Amino acid sequence: MTIADIKEISTLIAAAVAAGATLIAVLLTSFIQLLKPRKLNNQTQNRQKTKELKLERIEELYLLFDKWQIKFL
């Protein structure tokens, strides 16, 4: 192997490493971007469930109070 061959091979290896690192970075970024909407969607669903539970409890309390009021009036 001559010095020229080593320079050519090292250039190819450097290009392959750079291309591989770029590809890994793109895949990682895409994966993270896929997870963000899921996380936001889960948070939104949790907030909606919490609101529904609170509303159900308030409705139950209203019905109980209404029964109590009718009973004592």
HTML snippet that shows the backbone in 3Dmol.js (N, CA, C, O; Angstrom):
<script src="https://3Dmol.org/build/3Dmol-min.js"></script>
<div id="view" style="width:600px;height:400px;position:relative"></div>
<script>
const pdb = `
ATOM      1  N   MET A   1       0.834  -1.191   0.000  1.00  0.00           N
ATOM      2  CA  MET A   1       0.000   0.000   0.000  1.00  0.00           C
ATOM      3  C   MET A   1       0.874   1.249   0.000  1.00  0.00           C
ATOM      4  O   MET A   1       1.827   1.389   0.767  1.00  0.00           O
ATOM      5  N   THR A   2       0.510   2.107  -0.866  1.00  0.00           N
ATOM      6  CA  THR A   2       1.254   3.356  -0.945  1.00  0.00           C
ATOM      7  C   THR A   2       0.528   4.421  -0.131  1.00  0.00           C
ATOM      8  O   THR A   2      -0.592   4.222   0.338  1.00  0.00           O
ATOM      9  N   ILE A   3       1.176   5.512   0.014  1.00  0.00           N
ATOM     10  CA  ILE A   3       0.598   6.619   0.768  1.00  0.00           C
ATOM     11  C   ILE A   3      -0.649   7.140   0.063  1.00  0.00           C
ATOM     12  O   ILE A   3      -1.596   7.555   0.732  1.00  0.00           O
ATOM     13  N   ALA A   4      -0.676   7.131  -1.241  1.00  0.00           N
ATOM     14  CA  ALA A   4      -1.840   7.599  -1.999  1.00  0.00           C
ATOM     15  C   ALA A   4      -3.038   6.694  -1.736  1.00  0.00           C
ATOM     16  O   ALA A   4      -4.163   7.177  -1.607  1.00  0.00           O
ATOM     17  N   ASP A   5      -2.806   5.381  -1.657  1.00  0.00           N
ATOM     18  CA  ASP A   5      -3.897   4.442  -1.367  1.00  0.00           C
ATOM     19  C   ASP A   5      -4.459   4.681   0.033  1.00  0.00           C
ATOM     20  O   ASP A   5      -5.675   4.663   0.227  1.00  0.00           O
ATOM     21  N   ILE A   6      -3.598   4.901   0.984  1.00  0.00           N
ATOM     22  CA  ILE A   6      -4.034   5.146   2.360  1.00  0.00           C
ATOM     23  C   ILE A   6      -4.855   6.433   2.434  1.00  0.00           C
ATOM     24  O   ILE A   6      -5.854   6.487   3.150  1.00  0.00           O
ATOM     25  N   LYS A   7      -4.445   7.461   1.705  1.00  0.00           N
ATOM     26  CA  LYS A   7      -5.197   8.718   1.694  1.00  0.00           C
ATOM     27  C   LYS A   7      -6.583   8.518   1.093  1.00  0.00           C
ATOM     28  O   LYS A   7      -7.567   9.068   1.590  1.00  0.00           O
ATOM     29  N   GLU A   8      -6.658   7.724   0.014  1.00  0.00           N
ATOM     30  CA  GLU A   8      -7.956   7.466  -0.614  1.00  0.00           C
ATOM     31  C   GLU A   8      -8.875   6.686   0.327  1.00  0.00           C
ATOM     32  O   GLU A   8     -10.057   7.003   0.460  1.00  0.00           O
ATOM     33  N   ILE A   9      -8.324   5.677   0.969  1.00  0.00           N
ATOM     34  CA  ILE A   9      -9.123   4.852   1.877  1.00  0.00           C
ATOM     35  C   ILE A   9      -9.576   5.670   3.083  1.00  0.00           C
ATOM     36  O   ILE A   9     -10.724   5.559   3.514  1.00  0.00           O
ATOM     37  N   SER A  10      -8.679   6.492   3.628  1.00  0.00           N
ATOM     38  CA  SER A  10      -9.053   7.298   4.798  1.00  0.00           C
ATOM     39  C   SER A  10     -10.138   8.313   4.438  1.00  0.00           C
ATOM     40  O   SER A  10     -11.001   8.614   5.263  1.00  0.00           O
ATOM     41  N   THR A  11     -10.099   8.836   3.226  1.00  0.00           N
ATOM     42  CA  THR A  11     -11.138   9.764   2.777  1.00  0.00           C
ATOM     43  C   THR A  11     -12.478   9.051   2.682  1.00  0.00           C
ATOM     44  O   THR A  11     -13.503   9.583   3.110  1.00  0.00           O
ATOM     45  N   LEU A  12     -12.471   7.843   2.120  1.00  0.00           N
ATOM     46  CA  LEU A  12     -13.705   7.065   2.006  1.00  0.00           C
ATOM     47  C   LEU A  12     -14.251   6.690   3.381  1.00  0.00           C
ATOM     48  O   LEU A  12     -15.459   6.748   3.609  1.00  0.00           O
ATOM     49  N   ILE A  13     -13.369   6.309   4.291  1.00  0.00           N
ATOM     50  CA  ILE A  13     -13.799   5.949   5.646  1.00  0.00           C
ATOM     51  C   ILE A  13     -14.390   7.170   6.351  1.00  0.00           C
ATOM     52  O   ILE A  13     -15.421   7.061   7.015  1.00  0.00           O
ATOM     53  N   ALA A  14     -13.757   8.310   6.215  1.00  0.00           N
ATOM     54  CA  ALA A  14     -14.269   9.531   6.844  1.00  0.00           C
ATOM     55  C   ALA A  14     -15.633   9.904   6.280  1.00  0.00           C
ATOM     56  O   ALA A  14     -16.523  10.315   7.025  1.00  0.00           O
ATOM     57  N   ALA A  15     -15.802   9.763   4.977  1.00  0.00           N
ATOM     58  CA  ALA A  15     -17.092  10.070   4.359  1.00  0.00           C
ATOM     59  C   ALA A  15     -18.164   9.095   4.837  1.00  0.00           C
ATOM     60  O   ALA A  15     -19.298   9.500   5.092  1.00  0.00           O
ATOM     61  N   ALA A  16     -17.820   7.822   4.960  1.00  0.00           N
ATOM     62  CA  ALA A  16     -18.782   6.819   5.424  1.00  0.00           C
ATOM     63  C   ALA A  16     -19.181   7.076   6.876  1.00  0.00           C
ATOM     64  O   ALA A  16     -20.353   6.939   7.228  1.00  0.00           O
ATOM     65  N   VAL A  17     -18.227   7.444   7.714  1.00  0.00           N
ATOM     66  CA  VAL A  17     -18.526   7.744   9.116  1.00  0.00           C
ATOM     67  C   VAL A  17     -19.423   8.979   9.214  1.00  0.00           C
ATOM     68  O   VAL A  17     -20.375   8.993   9.994  1.00  0.00           O
ATOM     69  N   ALA A  18     -19.130   9.995   8.440  1.00  0.00           N
ATOM     70  CA  ALA A  18     -19.952  11.211   8.460  1.00  0.00           C
ATOM     71  C   ALA A  18     -21.366  10.915   7.963  1.00  0.00           C
ATOM     72  O   ALA A  18     -22.340  11.403   8.535  1.00  0.00           O
ATOM     73  N   ALA A  19     -21.478  10.124   6.909  1.00  0.00           N
ATOM     74  CA  ALA A  19     -22.801   9.774   6.383  1.00  0.00           C
ATOM     75  C   ALA A  19     -23.584   8.943   7.401  1.00  0.00           C
ATOM     76  O   ALA A  19     -24.783   9.151   7.586  1.00  0.00           O
ATOM     77  N   GLY A  20     -22.913   8.018   8.050  1.00  0.00           N
ATOM     78  CA  GLY A  20     -23.573   7.198   9.073  1.00  0.00           C
ATOM     79  C   GLY A  20     -24.043   8.034  10.252  1.00  0.00           C
ATOM     80  O   GLY A  20     -25.153   7.844  10.749  1.00  0.00           O
ATOM     81  N   ALA A  21     -23.206   8.954  10.699  1.00  0.00           N
ATOM     82  CA  ALA A  21     -23.587   9.821  11.821  1.00  0.00           C
ATOM     83  C   ALA A  21     -24.765  10.707  11.444  1.00  0.00           C
ATOM     84  O   ALA A  21     -25.665  10.926  12.255  1.00  0.00           O
ATOM     85  N   THR A  22     -24.764  11.214  10.226  1.00  0.00           N
ATOM     86  CA  THR A  22     -25.879  12.049   9.766  1.00  0.00           C
ATOM     87  C   THR A  22     -27.167  11.246   9.706  1.00  0.00           C
ATOM     88  O   THR A  22     -28.220  11.726  10.126  1.00  0.00           O
ATOM     89  N   LEU A  23     -27.093  10.037   9.190  1.00  0.00           N
ATOM     90  CA  LEU A  23     -28.268   9.176   9.096  1.00  0.00           C
ATOM     91  C   LEU A  23     -28.818   8.842  10.481  1.00  0.00           C
ATOM     92  O   LEU A  23     -30.032   8.851  10.685  1.00  0.00           O
ATOM     93  N   ILE A  24     -27.942   8.551  11.422  1.00  0.00           N
ATOM     94  CA  ILE A  24     -28.380   8.266  12.795  1.00  0.00           C
ATOM     95  C   ILE A  24     -29.043   9.500  13.408  1.00  0.00           C
ATOM     96  O   ILE A  24     -30.059   9.379  14.093  1.00  0.00           O
ATOM     97  N   ALA A  25     -28.481  10.676  13.170  1.00  0.00           N
ATOM     98  CA  ALA A  25     -29.067  11.911  13.710  1.00  0.00           C
ATOM     99  C   ALA A  25     -30.453  12.162  13.127  1.00  0.00           C
ATOM    100  O   ALA A  25     -31.360  12.577  13.848  1.00  0.00           O
ATOM    101  N   VAL A  26     -30.625  11.916  11.838  1.00  0.00           N
ATOM    102  CA  VAL A  26     -31.930  12.112  11.198  1.00  0.00           C
ATOM    103  C   VAL A  26     -32.947  11.132  11.767  1.00  0.00           C
ATOM    104  O   VAL A  26     -34.076  11.521  12.066  1.00  0.00           O
ATOM    105  N   LEU A  27     -32.568   9.878  11.920  1.00  0.00           N
ATOM    106  CA  LEU A  27     -33.481   8.875  12.476  1.00  0.00           C
ATOM    107  C   LEU A  27     -33.864   9.208  13.915  1.00  0.00           C
ATOM    108  O   LEU A  27     -35.024   9.066  14.301  1.00  0.00           O
ATOM    109  N   LEU A  28     -32.905   9.645  14.694  1.00  0.00           N
ATOM    110  CA  LEU A  28     -33.170  10.004  16.082  1.00  0.00           C
ATOM    111  C   LEU A  28     -34.115  11.204  16.168  1.00  0.00           C
ATOM    112  O   LEU A  28     -35.033  11.215  16.988  1.00  0.00           O
ATOM    113  N   THR A  29     -33.895  12.195  15.335  1.00  0.00           N
ATOM    114  CA  THR A  29     -34.766  13.370  15.319  1.00  0.00           C
ATOM    115  C   THR A  29     -36.183  12.992  14.907  1.00  0.00           C
ATOM    116  O   THR A  29     -37.151  13.469  15.501  1.00  0.00           O
ATOM    117  N   SER A  30     -36.309  12.151  13.910  1.00  0.00           N
ATOM    118  CA  SER A  30     -37.635  11.709  13.460  1.00  0.00           C
ATOM    119  C   SER A  30     -38.351  10.950  14.565  1.00  0.00           C
ATOM    120  O   SER A  30     -39.549  11.141  14.778  1.00  0.00           O
ATOM    121  N   PHE A  31     -37.628  10.097  15.262  1.00  0.00           N
ATOM    122  CA  PHE A  31     -38.230   9.320  16.345  1.00  0.00           C
ATOM    123  C   PHE A  31     -38.727  10.238  17.459  1.00  0.00           C
ATOM    124  O   PHE A  31     -39.821  10.038  17.987  1.00  0.00           O
ATOM    125  N   ILE A  32     -37.939  11.228  17.811  1.00  0.00           N
ATOM    126  CA  ILE A  32     -38.332  12.167  18.870  1.00  0.00           C
ATOM    127  C   ILE A  32     -39.552  12.972  18.435  1.00  0.00           C
ATOM    128  O   ILE A  32     -40.453  13.214  19.238  1.00  0.00           O
ATOM    129  N   GLN A  33     -39.586  13.385  17.176  1.00  0.00           N
ATOM    130  CA  GLN A  33     -40.731  14.148  16.676  1.00  0.00           C
ATOM    131  C   GLN A  33     -41.996  13.302  16.657  1.00  0.00           C
ATOM    132  O   GLN A  33     -43.093  13.838  16.807  1.00  0.00           O
ATOM    133  N   LEU A  34     -41.866  11.997  16.475  1.00  0.00           N
ATOM    134  CA  LEU A  34     -43.032  11.113  16.523  1.00  0.00           C
ATOM    135  C   LEU A  34     -43.577  10.997  17.938  1.00  0.00           C
ATOM    136  O   LEU A  34     -44.783  10.838  18.124  1.00  0.00           O
ATOM    137  N   LEU A  35     -42.707  11.073  18.934  1.00  0.00           N
ATOM    138  CA  LEU A  35     -43.140  10.908  20.319  1.00  0.00           C
ATOM    139  C   LEU A  35     -43.811  12.158  20.877  1.00  0.00           C
ATOM    140  O   LEU A  35     -44.673  12.049  21.749  1.00  0.00           O
ATOM    141  N   LYS A  36     -43.443  13.327  20.403  1.00  0.00           N
ATOM    142  CA  LYS A  36     -43.999  14.571  20.951  1.00  0.00           C
ATOM    143  C   LYS A  36     -45.516  14.654  20.831  1.00  0.00           C
ATOM    144  O   LYS A  36     -46.181  14.936  21.827  1.00  0.00           O
ATOM    145  N   PRO A  37     -46.092  14.419  19.646  1.00  0.00           N
ATOM    146  CA  PRO A  37     -47.563  14.500  19.561  1.00  0.00           C
ATOM    147  C   PRO A  37     -48.258  13.466  20.439  1.00  0.00           C
ATOM    148  O   PRO A  37     -49.318  13.744  21.001  1.00  0.00           O
ATOM    149  N   ARG A  38     -47.679  12.290  20.560  1.00  0.00           N
ATOM    150  CA  ARG A  38     -48.271  11.270  21.430  1.00  0.00           C
ATOM    151  C   ARG A  38     -48.299  11.748  22.869  1.00  0.00           C
ATOM    152  O   ARG A  38     -49.293  11.574  23.574  1.00  0.00           O
ATOM    153  N   LYS A  39     -47.204  12.349  23.299  1.00  0.00           N
ATOM    154  CA  LYS A  39     -47.139  12.839  24.673  1.00  0.00           C
ATOM    155  C   LYS A  39     -48.159  13.955  24.892  1.00  0.00           C
ATOM    156  O   LYS A  39     -48.855  13.978  25.907  1.00  0.00           O
ATOM    157  N   LEU A  40     -48.241  14.874  23.939  1.00  0.00           N
ATOM    158  CA  LEU A  40     -49.211  15.961  24.055  1.00  0.00           C
ATOM    159  C   LEU A  40     -50.634  15.426  24.016  1.00  0.00           C
ATOM    160  O   LEU A  40     -51.503  15.910  24.741  1.00  0.00           O
ATOM    161  N   ASN A  41     -50.873  14.428  23.171  1.00  0.00           N
ATOM    162  CA  ASN A  41     -52.202  13.838  23.076  1.00  0.00           C
ATOM    163  C   ASN A  41     -52.571  13.147  24.389  1.00  0.00           C
ATOM    164  O   ASN A  41     -53.709  13.252  24.845  1.00  0.00           O
ATOM    165  N   ASN A  42     -51.623  12.448  24.994  1.00  0.00           N
ATOM    166  CA  ASN A  42     -51.884  11.795  26.282  1.00  0.00           C
ATOM    167  C   ASN A  42     -52.189  12.825  27.362  1.00  0.00           C
ATOM    168  O   ASN A  42     -53.088  12.622  28.177  1.00  0.00           O
ATOM    169  N   GLN A  43     -51.448  13.924  27.373  1.00  0.00           N
ATOM    170  CA  GLN A  43     -51.705  14.968  28.361  1.00  0.00           C
ATOM    171  C   GLN A  43     -53.089  15.572  28.162  1.00  0.00           C
ATOM    172  O   GLN A  43     -53.799  15.841  29.131  1.00  0.00           O
ATOM    173  N   THR A  44     -53.469  15.782  26.919  1.00  0.00           N
ATOM    174  CA  THR A  44     -54.792  16.338  26.626  1.00  0.00           C
ATOM    175  C   THR A  44     -55.884  15.380  27.061  1.00  0.00           C
ATOM    176  O   THR A  44     -56.887  15.801  27.637  1.00  0.00           O
ATOM    177  N   GLN A  45     -55.699  14.097  26.789  1.00  0.00           N
ATOM    178  CA  GLN A  45     -56.685  13.097  27.196  1.00  0.00           C
ATOM    179  C   GLN A  45     -56.792  13.026  28.715  1.00  0.00           C
ATOM    180  O   GLN A  45     -57.892  12.897  29.253  1.00  0.00           O
ATOM    181  N   ASN A  46     -55.671  13.109  29.401  1.00  0.00           N
ATOM    182  CA  ASN A  46     -55.700  13.077  30.867  1.00  0.00           C
ATOM    183  C   ASN A  46     -56.444  14.283  31.429  1.00  0.00           C
ATOM    184  O   ASN A  46     -57.216  14.150  32.378  1.00  0.00           O
ATOM    185  N   ARG A  47     -56.217  15.459  30.848  1.00  0.00           N
ATOM    186  CA  ARG A  47     -56.935  16.652  31.299  1.00  0.00           C
ATOM    187  C   ARG A  47     -58.432  16.511  31.052  1.00  0.00           C
ATOM    188  O   ARG A  47     -59.242  16.899  31.894  1.00  0.00           O
ATOM    189  N   GLN A  48     -58.799  15.960  29.902  1.00  0.00           N
ATOM    190  CA  GLN A  48     -60.208  15.777  29.571  1.00  0.00           C
ATOM    191  C   GLN A  48     -60.864  14.794  30.537  1.00  0.00           C
ATOM    192  O   GLN A  48     -61.987  15.021  30.988  1.00  0.00           O
ATOM    193  N   LYS A  49     -60.169  13.707  30.854  1.00  0.00           N
ATOM    194  CA  LYS A  49     -60.712  12.727  31.803  1.00  0.00           C
ATOM    195  C   LYS A  49     -60.894  13.352  33.181  1.00  0.00           C
ATOM    196  O   LYS A  49     -61.893  13.102  33.855  1.00  0.00           O
ATOM    197  N   THR A  50     -59.931  14.160  33.595  1.00  0.00           N
ATOM    198  CA  THR A  50     -60.031  14.825  34.890  1.00  0.00           C
ATOM    199  C   THR A  50     -61.232  15.757  34.924  1.00  0.00           C
ATOM    200  O   THR A  50     -61.963  15.793  35.914  1.00  0.00           O
ATOM    201  N   LYS A  51     -61.439  16.510  33.853  1.00  0.00           N
ATOM    202  CA  LYS A  51     -62.595  17.409  33.787  1.00  0.00           C
ATOM    203  C   LYS A  51     -63.899  16.624  33.838  1.00  0.00           C
ATOM    204  O   LYS A  51     -64.840  17.026  34.523  1.00  0.00           O
ATOM    205  N   GLU A  52     -63.963  15.510  33.120  1.00  0.00           N
ATOM    206  CA  GLU A  52     -65.177  14.693  33.113  1.00  0.00           C
ATOM    207  C   GLU A  52     -65.465  14.126  34.500  1.00  0.00           C
ATOM    208  O   GLU A  52     -66.615  14.101  34.940  1.00  0.00           O
ATOM    209  N   LEU A  53     -64.416  13.670  35.188  1.00  0.00           N
ATOM    210  CA  LEU A  53     -64.605  13.141  36.542  1.00  0.00           C
ATOM    211  C   LEU A  53     -65.114  14.222  37.489  1.00  0.00           C
ATOM    212  O   LEU A  53     -66.010  13.974  38.297  1.00  0.00           O
ATOM    213  N   LYS A  54     -64.547  15.410  37.391  1.00  0.00           N
ATOM    214  CA  LYS A  54     -65.003  16.512  38.245  1.00  0.00           C
ATOM    215  C   LYS A  54     -66.462  16.845  37.956  1.00  0.00           C
ATOM    216  O   LYS A  54     -67.246  17.079  38.875  1.00  0.00           O
ATOM    217  N   LEU A  55     -66.816  16.866  36.688  1.00  0.00           N
ATOM    218  CA  LEU A  55     -68.197  17.159  36.312  1.00  0.00           C
ATOM    219  C   LEU A  55     -69.151  16.093  36.850  1.00  0.00           C
ATOM    220  O   LEU A  55     -70.232  16.416  37.342  1.00  0.00           O
ATOM    221  N   GLU A  56     -68.751  14.826  36.758  1.00  0.00           N
ATOM    222  CA  GLU A  56     -69.584  13.744  37.295  1.00  0.00           C
ATOM    223  C   GLU A  56     -69.773  13.896  38.802  1.00  0.00           C
ATOM    224  O   GLU A  56     -70.876  13.705  39.315  1.00  0.00           O
ATOM    225  N   ARG A  57     -68.713  14.234  39.498  1.00  0.00           N
ATOM    226  CA  ARG A  57     -68.807  14.404  40.954  1.00  0.00           C
ATOM    227  C   ARG A  57     -69.715  15.576  41.317  1.00  0.00           C
ATOM    228  O   ARG A  57     -70.502  15.494  42.260  1.00  0.00           O
ATOM    229  N   ILE A  58     -69.600  16.652  40.567  1.00  0.00           N
ATOM    230  CA  ILE A  58     -70.461  17.810  40.824  1.00  0.00           C
ATOM    231  C   ILE A  58     -71.917  17.451  40.558  1.00  0.00           C
ATOM    232  O   ILE A  58     -72.802  17.853  41.313  1.00  0.00           O
ATOM    233  N   GLU A  59     -72.171  16.701  39.494  1.00  0.00           N
ATOM    234  CA  GLU A  59     -73.542  16.285  39.188  1.00  0.00           C
ATOM    235  C   GLU A  59     -74.101  15.384  40.290  1.00  0.00           C
ATOM    236  O   GLU A  59     -75.260  15.523  40.681  1.00  0.00           O
ATOM    237  N   GLU A  60     -73.278  14.463  40.790  1.00  0.00           N
ATOM    238  CA  GLU A  60     -73.710  13.591  41.887  1.00  0.00           C
ATOM    239  C   GLU A  60     -74.031  14.411  43.133  1.00  0.00           C
ATOM    240  O   GLU A  60     -75.036  14.174  43.802  1.00  0.00           O
ATOM    241  N   LEU A  61     -73.176  15.367  43.431  1.00  0.00           N
ATOM    242  CA  LEU A  61     -73.407  16.225  44.587  1.00  0.00           C
ATOM    243  C   LEU A  61     -74.697  17.019  44.420  1.00  0.00           C
ATOM    244  O   LEU A  61     -75.458  17.177  45.374  1.00  0.00           O
ATOM    245  N   TYR A  62     -74.941  17.512  43.228  1.00  0.00           N
ATOM    246  CA  TYR A  62     -76.168  18.255  42.957  1.00  0.00           C
ATOM    247  C   TYR A  62     -77.391  17.369  43.184  1.00  0.00           C
ATOM    248  O   TYR A  62     -78.362  17.797  43.808  1.00  0.00           O
ATOM    249  N   LEU A  63     -77.346  16.140  42.682  1.00  0.00           N
ATOM    250  CA  LEU A  63     -78.478  15.223  42.857  1.00  0.00           C
ATOM    251  C   LEU A  63     -78.702  14.881  44.331  1.00  0.00           C
ATOM    252  O   LEU A  63     -79.838  14.829  44.801  1.00  0.00           O
ATOM    253  N   LEU A  64     -77.612  14.652  45.048  1.00  0.00           N
ATOM    254  CA  LEU A  64     -77.745  14.357  46.475  1.00  0.00           C
ATOM    255  C   LEU A  64     -78.324  15.550  47.230  1.00  0.00           C
ATOM    256  O   LEU A  64     -79.192  15.385  48.087  1.00  0.00           O
ATOM    257  N   PHE A  65     -77.854  16.719  46.920  1.00  0.00           N
ATOM    258  CA  PHE A  65     -78.377  17.920  47.572  1.00  0.00           C
ATOM    259  C   PHE A  65     -79.850  18.120  47.228  1.00  0.00           C
ATOM    260  O   PHE A  65     -80.641  18.511  48.086  1.00  0.00           O
ATOM    261  N   ASP A  66     -80.218  17.855  45.982  1.00  0.00           N
ATOM    262  CA  ASP A  66     -81.608  17.995  45.555  1.00  0.00           C
ATOM    263  C   ASP A  66     -82.500  17.017  46.322  1.00  0.00           C
ATOM    264  O   ASP A  66     -83.585  17.390  46.768  1.00  0.00           O
ATOM    265  N   LYS A  67     -82.051  15.776  46.477  1.00  0.00           N
ATOM    266  CA  LYS A  67     -82.826  14.793  47.253  1.00  0.00           C
ATOM    267  C   LYS A  67     -82.954  15.232  48.707  1.00  0.00           C
ATOM    268  O   LYS A  67     -84.023  15.130  49.309  1.00  0.00           O
ATOM    269  N   TRP A  68     -81.858  15.718  49.253  1.00  0.00           N
ATOM    270  CA  TRP A  68     -81.868  16.165  50.642  1.00  0.00           C
ATOM    271  C   TRP A  68     -82.826  17.342  50.810  1.00  0.00           C
ATOM    272  O   TRP A  68     -83.579  17.398  51.782  1.00  0.00           O
ATOM    273  N   GLN A  69     -82.798  18.269  49.877  1.00  0.00           N
ATOM    274  CA  GLN A  69     -83.654  19.449  49.940  1.00  0.00           C
ATOM    275  C   GLN A  69     -85.128  19.050  49.845  1.00  0.00           C
ATOM    276  O   GLN A  69     -85.956  19.577  50.588  1.00  0.00           O
ATOM    277  N   ILE A  70     -85.460  18.141  48.952  1.00  0.00           N
ATOM    278  CA  ILE A  70     -86.849  17.692  48.803  1.00  0.00           C
ATOM    279  C   ILE A  70     -87.314  16.979  50.070  1.00  0.00           C
ATOM    280  O   ILE A  70     -88.460  17.135  50.493  1.00  0.00           O
ATOM    281  N   LYS A  71     -86.433  16.210  50.662  1.00  0.00           N
ATOM    282  CA  LYS A  71     -86.781  15.440  51.853  1.00  0.00           C
ATOM    283  C   LYS A  71     -87.099  16.353  53.037  1.00  0.00           C
ATOM    284  O   LYS A  71     -88.013  16.060  53.808  1.00  0.00           O
ATOM    285  N   PHE A  72     -86.374  17.436  53.193  1.00  0.00           N
ATOM    286  CA  PHE A  72     -86.543  18.293  54.359  1.00  0.00           C
ATOM    287  C   PHE A  72     -87.449  19.495  54.124  1.00  0.00           C
ATOM    288  O   PHE A  72     -87.684  20.273  55.048  1.00  0.00           O
ATOM    289  N   LEU A  73     -87.948  19.657  52.941  1.00  0.00           N
ATOM    290  CA  LEU A  73     -88.848  20.790  52.692  1.00  0.00           C
ATOM    291  C   LEU A  73     -90.259  20.386  52.730  1.00  0.00           C
ATOM    292  O   LEU A  73     -91.145  21.219  52.541  1.00  0.00           O
TER     293      LEU A  73
END
`;
const viewer = $3Dmol.createViewer("view");
viewer.addModel(pdb, "pdb");
viewer.setStyle({}, {cartoon: {color: "spectrum"}});
viewer.zoomTo();
viewer.render();
</script>
